[in-house]
Amino acid sequence: MKRIPMPSLRHSRDTGKIVKYTPCSKQDLHLDDDLDEIAVVSNAAPENVKYGPGTLTANGPRVVPGIITSAGMDHSRLVSERRSASSTRLPTSSPLYSTKSSENLKSKSASKQSLLDAVSNKFHGGNHRRRSRESMAFINKAHIGSDLEISRKIREQRRKDIKREFEKWETSTSSSEKIGCNWTFVFDPSGRLSYYWSMVVSVAFLYNFWVMIYRFAFNEINANTIVAWLTLDYLADILYVLDIAFHFRTGYLEEGVLQTDSIKLQQHYMNSTMFYIDCLCLLPLDVLYLSIGFNSILRCLRLVKIYRFWAFLDRTERHTNYPNVFRTVSLTHYLLVIFHWNASLYHIISKNGGFGSRNWFNPRDENCYDVVCEYLHSFYWSTLALTTIGDLPRPRTKGEYLFLVVELVFGLFLFAAVLGHVANIVTNVSAARKEFQARLDIVKTYMRMRRVPDHLQNKVIRWFDYLWMTQKSSDEDHSVGFLPDKLKAEIAIHVHLDTLKRVEIFQNTEAGFLCELVLRLRPVLFSPGDYICRKGEVGKEMYIVSRGRLEVVTDNGKTVLATLKAGSYFGEISILNMGTAGNRRTASVRSVGYSDLFCLNKQDMWDVLKDYPAARVRLEAIAVKRLEKYRKDPLKKIAMGRSRSTPGLVESSGKVPLEDMPLYPREPSTSASADTLLSDYDSRPDEGAVASGISSRRTSMDDIQRKGQPLYERIGPGLKIACTNQAEASGSSRPYLTASSLDRQLAAAAISHTNLLSPLPPSPYPVHSPSPHTLDVSPLSGYSAMSSTGADHALFGGHSPHLLVPSPIPGSRIGSVSSYSGRDPHPDLLIAEIKRLRERLITLEAENASMSMKLSHQQWEVENRLAEIELQICGTGGEASPISSGSTDENERNRESII
Ligand SMILES: Nc1ncnc2c1ncn2[C@@H]1O[C@@H]2COP(=O)(O)O[C@H]2[C@H]1O
C-alpha cells in the first residue's frame, strides 16, 4: 500500500490566486512505495458503524465496513492476521475486530496470498513488490504454521509504520479533500485578482449609487426603458451574488498565515459581519414591484455595499504612484455624487408640491421640459446651494426657508471639507519641494550668519542644485528610517547591490557578505574639486564610485596618478591597514565633477569581515596586489617619500610612554658581526620588505634567520609578558633595568618601532614583519634627530638614518649630541658617541631580528589557524569564525604596517 500524497498547493503570486488540487480519485493518487500497508480505523463508535454486506468475492469481502482503507483496499485481513498471530488481545469491541469481519477474514484466510498479490499488483510497483512479497511470505509463514511465532520486534515495527503512515494520511487529507475531485481556488485578499474583483463590484455599486436615485426622482422604469434598466439591475445583482461566492473562497490570515482550508474559509466568512451585509444587500425587495409597481428606491439596500467601494478606494490610494491625482479625482467624484443626490432630492420635493410655492422650487424655463433639462436644472440649483455661491430664488414659505438654511449649512461644511482636502493635496504635491527649500534656507541663513565666504556659499548652493536636479534626497537613510530592518535591507540590496557587484574586490564573494555590506553603504555626494581624502590622513572609510569621475593625485594635487569612474573603488588600502603607512591614505582623491559615491565605514567593514574570514583573506590579497601595482607606477616613489616624511604614522594608543618603558638590555649572544647584519639589511631592496606584501616580508625574515642573526628578547610592552615568562621559565630572576637616558630613548625608539609591527596584544592574524630600514623616519620639530655620520650613511644605504625620538631630555646624551652639530665639539667625544650609538643600534637591530623571528612564527601559526578556520567554514557552510573575538578584531583594525 502506498502513501497518499499531500495535495499540491500552488500559490500564484501574480494573481493572488491559490490553486489547490486534490486528486480526483484514489487511483489518481500518486502513490509512494515506502509503505507496506495502511489500515485506517474509523473513529466512529461501534454502535454507529454499519457493517454492510460487503462485497464478497472469491477472495473474501472486498470492503469491510467500518474500516477506511487508504485506497479502497481491505487491509483488515492483515491486521486480523497479525491479531491472530499476536499474543496481545485487541479489544473485540472495536469494529475492526468485530466478530463478523473476523469470521469472514478467518474463513478466507486461505485466499490471503492471492488477495495480497492482487493488492500488491495493483498498488505496488517496481522494487516495492519485493517488500510486499517479503511481507506476504511473512504472513504466510505465520499462517501456515500457527506455532510459528512472529518476531515481536517485527510486529512492533510494522505497527509503528502503520501508525506513522496513518498520521501522514490524516494530515495530508482534510475531510473535504477526501471526498474526491476538487479543483479549488482560494483568492489571496491582498492579491491582484482580489483587487480587480473589488473593482468590478465597485462598478456595480456605483451603478446603483448613481442610477437608483436618479430613476426614483426623474425617470422611473417605464415601458420604454424596462428592458435596459432591469438588465442592468440584475447584472449588478449577479455581481453581488458572485461577490458572496468570492468571499467564500477568499483566504484570510490566521496567525499571520493565509488560511486556505475551504471549510475554515466558509466558517470565517459566515461568522463575519460582511456576510450579513452582503445578504442584506441582496434582499429581494424588488418583488414588491409586483404589488406597488416600479419604484427604484426599493433597491436602496444595494447601497450597503458601499463598504466594498471604500475598500477599493483605499487600496487604490495605497498602491497608486499618483496618490494626489487619485485623491483629486476621488474628491471630485464625491462632490458630484452629493450634488447629484441633492439635485434628486430637490427635484423630488418640487415634484411633490414643494413647501407650498411651486415657483420657488421650479422656476425653470418653460422650454425646459424634458427629463435631461429637468435634471440639469436641479443639478445647477444643487450646486449653487451646496457651494454657498448663492443667487438662489428667495424662499417665501417657512418650509422653503428651513430647507434653504439646511442646504446652506450643509454646503458650508461641504465647502470647508473640500477646501481642506484640496489644500492637503496641494500641500502633498509640493511637500518635497518645501522640505528641500527649508533645508536650503537653514543652510543659507547659517552661512550668512557665520560669514562663510561667497565662493563657498555658491558651492553649497550649487550642491543643492545638483541634489534637486538629480532628484536625490540629501538624507536617504531618513527616508526609509521608519521601515523595519528587513525591508530596509531589501531596499538597500535593490538599490546598491548592482553597484557593489561591479566592484572587483566584491566579485565572487559570498552573497551574505555582500548583503551585509550593502546595508552599511552610505550614499554621499561630492562637488567638483572636493577632496574625498588626502594623503597621509587616517583612513576611516572606503568609497565606491556610483557616478562621476575622480582623480587620484599626489600631494601637490597636480600629478594625476589615476582616474576613477563608476564601479571603481578607493580608500581600501588604509582601512585594511595594508599600505606602507599603515592606516594612512597613500594618495589624495579628488572629485572632478559631481560624484555620487557609496561610503563604507572602516568599522563596518571590519565588523563584516569578522564574520567572513574567507572574504577578508581575499580582500587583503587583492589589496596587496593592487598596492604592488600602484607601487610600480610613479606613486611608488611618492608614497615612499611620504611615508618617510610623515612621522607620527603610528597611533600612540596602547603604547607606554617612552620614559616609563622598562628596559632589559642584553648583549648580543652571537658571534655574528653587527656589520654583517647591517650590511645584509642594507643590501635589501629599499621597498622590497616594506610594503610589497606579506611574501616579501616573510622572505626577509627567513633570510635573517638563515644567516644566524643574533636573537634577542624584545624590549617593550609588546612582548613583555613573553619575556617575563621566558625569564621565569629559565629561572632567571634578572630584573628589568632602567636604562640610561640615551639607552632608554634608543630602546624606546626600538620599542616604538617594534610596536608598529605588532600591536598589543599579539594578533592571531598575520602581521607585517619588520624591515630594517623602517627605522628610517624623518625628524620633525620637537623631536631630536641624530645626525648621520659617514658610518651611519653606510649602514643605512644612503638614506638618512634618523631615529625618531622624543624631545631631548635635559642633560641627556641625545641633547648633547644634537648640540654638537652647532658647536664643533671635541672629535674624540663625537667618535665615542658615534661608537656608542652604533653599538646601540646594532643591539636594537639584533633585537629587531629576534622580534621578526617571533613574529614570523606567530604568522605561521596564524596562517595555519586561518587555514583550519577556512576548512571549518567550508565544512560548516560559513559559520561564524571562532577567532572573531572583539579584542582581536580591534587589534587587527588598529594593526599598523611597518614603517
Ligand atoms: N596609483 C593609484 N591608482 C589608483 N588608485 C590609487 C592609486 N594610489 C592610491 N590609490 C587609491 O587611493 C586611495 C587613497 O586612500 P588609501 O590609501 O586608503 O587607498 C588608496 C587607493 O585605493
The ligand as an ORCA input file, in Angstrom:
! r2SCAN-3c Opt
* xyz 0 1
  N      48.077     54.690     -8.324
  C      46.824     54.546     -7.933
  N      45.866     54.208     -8.795
  C      44.598     54.079     -8.419
  N      44.197     54.236     -7.146
  C      45.106     54.559     -6.243
  C      46.457     54.721     -6.578
  N      47.097     55.007     -5.457
  C      46.224     55.042     -4.456
  N      45.011     54.753     -4.940
  C      43.752     54.705     -4.193
  O      43.636     55.910     -3.488
  C      43.356     55.611     -2.161
  C      43.811     56.598     -1.134
  O      43.483     56.071      0.130
  P      44.012     54.627      0.537
  O      45.455     54.660      0.691
  O      43.196     54.109      1.630
  O      43.654     53.739     -0.762
  C      44.083     54.310     -1.958
  C      43.781     53.578     -3.200
  O      42.518     52.997     -3.133
*
